[in-house]
Amino acid sequence: MPYKVEKRSKKWCVVKDDGSGKSMGCHDTEAQAKGQLSALYANEPEAEVENLFKEAHDAFGEDHPRAARLW
């Protein structure tokens, strides 16, 4: 299941990126939301490793240590 981080009012929320927009949780900071995003992807049984690294790269940026480029 793909997820994304988006700002809703004054909170940073992790939401399903399947068109439903269902919130998986909201946080005071974007960094906290990205931490939850990482945890969700780490527990996705059907997610492929390559997709996880691409998502980390997209979420954290080129220079972040969690965004290792392995593909």
N, CA, C and O atoms as CSV, one atom per row, in Angstrom:
chain,resi,resn,atom,element,x,y,z
A,1,MET,N,N,0.853,-1.185,0.000
A,1,MET,CA,C,0.000,0.000,0.000
A,1,MET,C,C,0.891,1.239,0.000
A,1,MET,O,O,1.692,1.409,0.919
A,2,PRO,N,N,0.775,2.094,-0.990
A,2,PRO,CA,C,1.574,3.318,-1.004
A,2,PRO,C,C,1.019,4.361,-0.031
A,2,PRO,O,O,-0.188,4.475,0.182
A,3,TYR,N,N,1.941,5.102,0.540
A,3,TYR,CA,C,1.592,6.175,1.471
A,3,TYR,C,C,2.328,7.440,1.058
A,3,TYR,O,O,3.289,7.397,0.290
A,4,LYS,N,N,1.862,8.560,1.581
A,4,LYS,CA,C,2.554,9.825,1.363
A,4,LYS,C,C,2.354,10.712,2.576
A,4,LYS,O,O,1.476,10.461,3.402
A,5,VAL,N,N,3.174,11.752,2.680
A,5,VAL,CA,C,3.065,12.733,3.753
A,5,VAL,C,C,2.478,14.000,3.155
A,5,VAL,O,O,2.911,14.462,2.099
A,6,GLU,N,N,1.485,14.558,3.842
A,6,GLU,CA,C,0.919,15.819,3.390
A,6,GLU,C,C,0.532,16.672,4.584
A,6,GLU,O,O,0.231,16.158,5.662
A,7,LYS,N,N,0.544,17.987,4.376
A,7,LYS,CA,C,0.185,18.918,5.437
A,7,LYS,C,C,-1.328,19.089,5.444
A,7,LYS,O,O,-1.941,19.385,4.418
A,8,ARG,N,N,-1.913,18.897,6.613
A,8,ARG,CA,C,-3.350,19.103,6.810
A,8,ARG,C,C,-3.506,20.032,7.990
A,8,ARG,O,O,-3.181,19.679,9.124
A,9,SER,N,N,-4.006,21.221,7.717
A,9,SER,CA,C,-4.087,22.286,8.725
A,9,SER,C,C,-2.692,22.536,9.273
A,9,SER,O,O,-1.792,22.908,8.521
A,10,LYS,N,N,-2.501,22.338,10.562
A,10,LYS,CA,C,-1.199,22.596,11.179
A,10,LYS,C,C,-0.425,21.309,11.462
A,10,LYS,O,O,0.611,21.344,12.126
A,11,LYS,N,N,-0.911,20.190,10.970
A,11,LYS,CA,C,-0.292,18.887,11.230
A,11,LYS,C,C,0.267,18.293,9.942
A,11,LYS,O,O,-0.180,18.614,8.841
A,12,TRP,N,N,1.252,17.424,10.109
A,12,TRP,CA,C,1.816,16.634,9.009
A,12,TRP,C,C,1.232,15.227,9.137
A,12,TRP,O,O,1.412,14.557,10.154
A,13,CYS,N,N,0.538,14.796,8.102
A,13,CYS,CA,C,-0.176,13.525,8.170
A,13,CYS,C,C,0.380,12.524,7.164
A,13,CYS,O,O,0.785,12.886,6.059
A,14,VAL,N,N,0.388,11.263,7.572
A,14,VAL,CA,C,0.703,10.160,6.682
A,14,VAL,C,C,-0.635,9.624,6.197
A,14,VAL,O,O,-1.485,9.227,6.993
A,15,VAL,N,N,-0.809,9.619,4.880
A,15,VAL,CA,C,-2.087,9.208,4.310
A,15,VAL,C,C,-1.869,8.133,3.252
A,15,VAL,O,O,-0.803,8.045,2.643
A,16,LYS,N,N,-2.892,7.326,3.048
A,16,LYS,CA,C,-2.847,6.336,1.982
A,16,LYS,C,C,-2.884,7.067,0.649
A,16,LYS,O,O,-3.666,7.998,0.457
A,17,ASP,N,N,-2.031,6.635,-0.264
A,17,ASP,CA,C,-1.940,7.253,-1.588
A,17,ASP,C,C,-2.658,6.370,-2.606
A,17,ASP,O,O,-2.130,6.063,-3.674
A,18,ASP,N,N,-3.871,5.972,-2.244
A,18,ASP,CA,C,-4.660,5.088,-3.097
A,18,ASP,C,C,-5.945,5.755,-3.564
A,18,ASP,O,O,-6.843,5.101,-4.093
A,19,GLY,N,N,-6.018,7.062,-3.363
A,19,GLY,CA,C,-7.217,7.789,-3.736
A,19,GLY,C,C,-8.183,7.997,-2.584
A,19,GLY,O,O,-9.046,8.872,-2.644
A,20,SER,N,N,-8.041,7.186,-1.525
A,20,SER,CA,C,-8.943,7.316,-0.381
A,20,SER,C,C,-8.520,8.465,0.523
A,20,SER,O,O,-9.362,9.101,1.158
A,21,GLY,N,N,-7.208,8.737,0.584
A,21,GLY,CA,C,-6.699,9.802,1.449
A,21,GLY,C,C,-6.836,9.494,2.927
A,21,GLY,O,O,-6.727,10.398,3.756
A,22,LYS,N,N,-7.074,8.222,3.280
A,22,LYS,CA,C,-7.246,7.837,4.677
A,22,LYS,C,C,-5.975,8.152,5.465
A,22,LYS,O,O,-4.870,7.780,5.070
A,23,SER,N,N,-6.160,8.846,6.586
A,23,SER,CA,C,-5.037,9.215,7.444
A,23,SER,C,C,-4.593,8.033,8.291
A,23,SER,O,O,-5.407,7.352,8.914
A,24,MET,N,N,-3.289,7.806,8.299
A,24,MET,CA,C,-2.703,6.764,9.129
A,24,MET,C,C,-2.151,7.353,10.425
A,24,MET,O,O,-1.705,6.617,11.306
A,25,GLY,N,N,-2.181,8.682,10.540
A,25,GLY,CA,C,-1.695,9.366,11.728
A,25,GLY,C,C,-1.145,10.732,11.369
A,25,GLY,O,O,-0.629,10.932,10.270
A,26,CYS,N,N,-1.255,11.674,12.299
A,26,CYS,CA,C,-0.772,13.036,12.074
A,26,CYS,C,C,0.217,13.427,13.164
A,26,CYS,O,O,0.158,12.924,14.286
A,27,HIS,N,N,1.129,14.335,12.813
A,27,HIS,CA,C,2.238,14.700,13.690
A,27,HIS,C,C,2.471,16.206,13.661
A,27,HIS,O,O,2.029,16.905,12.749
A,28,ASP,N,N,3.179,16.689,14.686
A,28,ASP,CA,C,3.488,18.108,14.769
A,28,ASP,C,C,4.563,18.530,13.775
A,28,ASP,O,O,4.590,19.684,13.346
A,29,THR,N,N,5.458,17.600,13.402
A,29,THR,CA,C,6.538,17.940,12.490
A,29,THR,C,C,6.544,17.016,11.279
A,29,THR,O,O,6.058,15.887,11.331
A,30,GLU,N,N,7.102,17.524,10.196
A,30,GLU,CA,C,7.239,16.723,8.987
A,30,GLU,C,C,8.186,15.546,9.230
A,30,GLU,O,O,7.970,14.452,8.708
A,31,ALA,N,N,9.238,15.776,10.028
A,31,ALA,CA,C,10.200,14.711,10.330
A,31,ALA,C,C,9.529,13.545,11.053
A,31,ALA,O,O,9.832,12.386,10.771
A,32,GLN,N,N,8.630,13.839,11.972
A,32,GLN,CA,C,7.922,12.773,12.682
A,32,GLN,C,C,7.041,11.988,11.713
A,32,GLN,O,O,6.963,10.762,11.794
A,33,ALA,N,N,6.381,12.691,10.800
A,33,ALA,CA,C,5.528,12.020,9.815
A,33,ALA,C,C,6.368,11.140,8.898
A,33,ALA,O,O,5.955,10.032,8.557
A,34,LYS,N,N,7.538,11.619,8.495
A,34,LYS,CA,C,8.415,10.821,7.645
A,34,LYS,C,C,8.942,9.609,8.389
A,34,LYS,O,O,9.180,8.565,7.782
A,35,GLY,N,N,9.128,9.733,9.694
A,35,GLY,CA,C,9.512,8.579,10.503
A,35,GLY,C,C,8.426,7.519,10.483
A,35,GLY,O,O,8.719,6.330,10.357
A,36,GLN,N,N,7.173,7.940,10.605
A,36,GLN,CA,C,6.066,6.985,10.533
A,36,GLN,C,C,5.991,6.373,9.140
A,36,GLN,O,O,5.741,5.176,9.000
A,37,LEU,N,N,6.205,7.183,8.114
A,37,LEU,CA,C,6.194,6.687,6.752
A,37,LEU,C,C,7.235,5.577,6.574
A,37,LEU,O,O,6.954,4.549,5.958
A,38,SER,N,N,8.413,5.790,7.108
A,38,SER,CA,C,9.471,4.777,7.039
A,38,SER,C,C,9.051,3.495,7.758
A,38,SER,O,O,9.275,2.390,7.264
A,39,ALA,N,N,8.443,3.659,8.921
A,39,ALA,CA,C,8.007,2.491,9.698
A,39,ALA,C,C,6.921,1.719,8.951
A,39,ALA,O,O,6.924,0.488,8.953
A,40,LEU,N,N,6.006,2.423,8.322
A,40,LEU,CA,C,4.950,1.746,7.565
A,40,LEU,C,C,5.546,0.944,6.413
A,40,LEU,O,O,5.170,-0.207,6.193
A,41,TYR,N,N,6.467,1.545,5.686
A,41,TYR,CA,C,7.067,0.832,4.565
A,41,TYR,C,C,7.934,-0.333,5.034
A,41,TYR,O,O,8.031,-1.349,4.345
A,42,ALA,N,N,8.553,-0.198,6.177
A,42,ALA,CA,C,9.372,-1.291,6.695
A,42,ALA,C,C,8.515,-2.510,7.029
A,42,ALA,O,O,9.016,-3.634,7.062
A,43,ASN,N,N,7.236,-2.290,7.275
A,43,ASN,CA,C,6.336,-3.377,7.651
A,43,ASN,C,C,5.384,-3.792,6.530
A,43,ASN,O,O,4.437,-4.541,6.771
A,44,GLU,N,N,5.624,-3.318,5.319
A,44,GLU,CA,C,4.781,-3.679,4.177
A,44,GLU,C,C,5.274,-4.984,3.578
A,44,GLU,O,O,6.324,-4.991,2.937
A,45,PRO,N,N,4.565,-6.081,3.758
A,45,PRO,CA,C,5.042,-7.367,3.251
A,45,PRO,C,C,5.091,-7.448,1.737
A,45,PRO,O,O,5.958,-8.138,1.200
A,46,GLU,N,N,4.204,-6.776,1.027
A,46,GLU,CA,C,4.188,-6.900,-0.423
A,46,GLU,C,C,5.057,-5.867,-1.127
A,46,GLU,O,O,5.183,-5.900,-2.351
A,47,ALA,N,N,5.654,-4.956,-0.378
A,47,ALA,CA,C,6.491,-3.916,-0.981
A,47,ALA,C,C,7.821,-4.504,-1.437
A,47,ALA,O,O,8.425,-5.316,-0.737
A,48,GLU,N,N,8.264,-4.092,-2.596
A,48,GLU,CA,C,9.547,-4.534,-3.101
A,48,GLU,C,C,10.634,-3.627,-2.550
A,48,GLU,O,O,10.401,-2.436,-2.339
A,49,VAL,N,N,11.809,-4.172,-2.316
A,49,VAL,CA,C,12.918,-3.407,-1.731
A,49,VAL,C,C,13.248,-2.198,-2.583
A,49,VAL,O,O,13.472,-1.113,-2.048
A,50,GLU,N,N,13.282,-2.360,-3.887
A,50,GLU,CA,C,13.623,-1.247,-4.761
A,50,GLU,C,C,12.644,-0.088,-4.579
A,50,GLU,O,O,13.052,1.073,-4.548
A,51,ASN,N,N,11.363,-0.402,-4.458
A,51,ASN,CA,C,10.363,0.645,-4.263
A,51,ASN,C,C,10.534,1.341,-2.925
A,51,ASN,O,O,10.304,2.546,-2.823
A,52,LEU,N,N,10.933,0.608,-1.901
A,52,LEU,CA,C,11.154,1.210,-0.590
A,52,LEU,C,C,12.274,2.235,-0.646
A,52,LEU,O,O,12.153,3.325,-0.086
A,53,PHE,N,N,13.362,1.887,-1.319
A,53,PHE,CA,C,14.475,2.827,-1.415
A,53,PHE,C,C,14.101,4.047,-2.243
A,53,PHE,O,O,14.520,5.163,-1.933
A,54,LYS,N,N,13.318,3.843,-3.291
A,54,LYS,CA,C,12.874,4.983,-4.081
A,54,LYS,C,C,11.977,5.895,-3.246
A,54,LYS,O,O,12.115,7.117,-3.304
A,55,GLU,N,N,11.069,5.321,-2.478
A,55,GLU,CA,C,10.195,6.114,-1.620
A,55,GLU,C,C,11.016,6.895,-0.585
A,55,GLU,O,O,10.740,8.068,-0.332
A,56,ALA,N,N,12.019,6.248,0.009
A,56,ALA,CA,C,12.870,6.931,0.986
A,56,ALA,C,C,13.611,8.076,0.323
A,56,ALA,O,O,13.716,9.166,0.886
A,57,HIS,N,N,14.123,7.828,-0.871
A,57,HIS,CA,C,14.827,8.885,-1.596
A,57,HIS,C,C,13.898,10.053,-1.865
A,57,HIS,O,O,14.267,11.206,-1.644
A,58,ASP,N,N,12.699,9.764,-2.341
A,58,ASP,CA,C,11.729,10.815,-2.646
A,58,ASP,C,C,11.285,11.561,-1.396
A,58,ASP,O,O,11.112,12.779,-1.431
A,59,ALA,N,N,11.099,10.844,-0.292
A,59,ALA,CA,C,10.594,11.454,0.940
A,59,ALA,C,C,11.664,12.263,1.671
A,59,ALA,O,O,11.383,13.344,2.187
A,60,PHE,N,N,12.890,11.741,1.714
A,60,PHE,CA,C,13.928,12.361,2.537
A,60,PHE,C,C,14.892,13.224,1.746
A,60,PHE,O,O,15.574,14.062,2.334
A,61,GLY,N,N,14.973,13.053,0.454
A,61,GLY,CA,C,15.872,13.855,-0.355
A,61,GLY,C,C,17.193,13.164,-0.623
A,61,GLY,O,O,17.557,12.189,0.034
A,62,GLU,N,N,17.887,13.687,-1.588
A,62,GLU,CA,C,19.130,13.105,-2.098
A,62,GLU,C,C,20.198,12.908,-1.041
A,62,GLU,O,O,20.900,11.898,-1.070
A,63,ASP,N,N,20.347,13.842,-0.103
A,63,ASP,CA,C,21.472,13.815,0.819
A,63,ASP,C,C,21.177,13.152,2.158
A,63,ASP,O,O,22.075,13.031,2.991
A,64,HIS,N,N,19.962,12.727,2.380
A,64,HIS,CA,C,19.612,12.123,3.655
A,64,HIS,C,C,20.133,10.692,3.717
A,64,HIS,O,O,20.019,9.963,2.732
A,65,PRO,N,N,20.711,10.260,4.862
A,65,PRO,CA,C,21.265,8.905,4.951
A,65,PRO,C,C,20.241,7.799,4.740
A,65,PRO,O,O,20.610,6.699,4.330
A,66,ARG,N,N,18.982,8.056,5.005
A,66,ARG,CA,C,17.946,7.031,4.787
A,66,ARG,C,C,17.584,6.883,3.316
A,66,ARG,O,O,16.833,5.983,2.941
A,67,ALA,N,N,18.115,7.761,2.498
A,67,ALA,CA,C,17.746,7.752,1.076
A,67,ALA,C,C,18.862,7.132,0.236
A,67,ALA,O,O,19.145,7.595,-0.869
A,68,ALA,N,N,19.482,6.104,0.754
A,68,ALA,CA,C,20.567,5.436,0.030
A,68,ALA,C,C,20.092,5.013,-1.347
A,68,ALA,O,O,19.002,4.465,-1.506
A,69,ARG,N,N,20.913,5.273,-2.317
A,69,ARG,CA,C,20.558,4.917,-3.695
A,69,ARG,C,C,21.120,3.549,-3.999
A,69,ARG,O,O,22.327,3.397,-4.185
A,70,LEU,N,N,20.267,2.565,-4.050
A,70,LEU,CA,C,20.696,1.209,-4.321
A,70,LEU,C,C,20.148,0.669,-5.636
A,70,LEU,O,O,20.399,-0.484,-5.986
A,71,TRP,N,N,19.415,1.480,-6.353
A,71,TRP,CA,C,18.873,0.987,-7.615
A,71,TRP,C,C,19.622,1.599,-8.766
A,71,TRP,O,O,19.317,1.311,-9.924
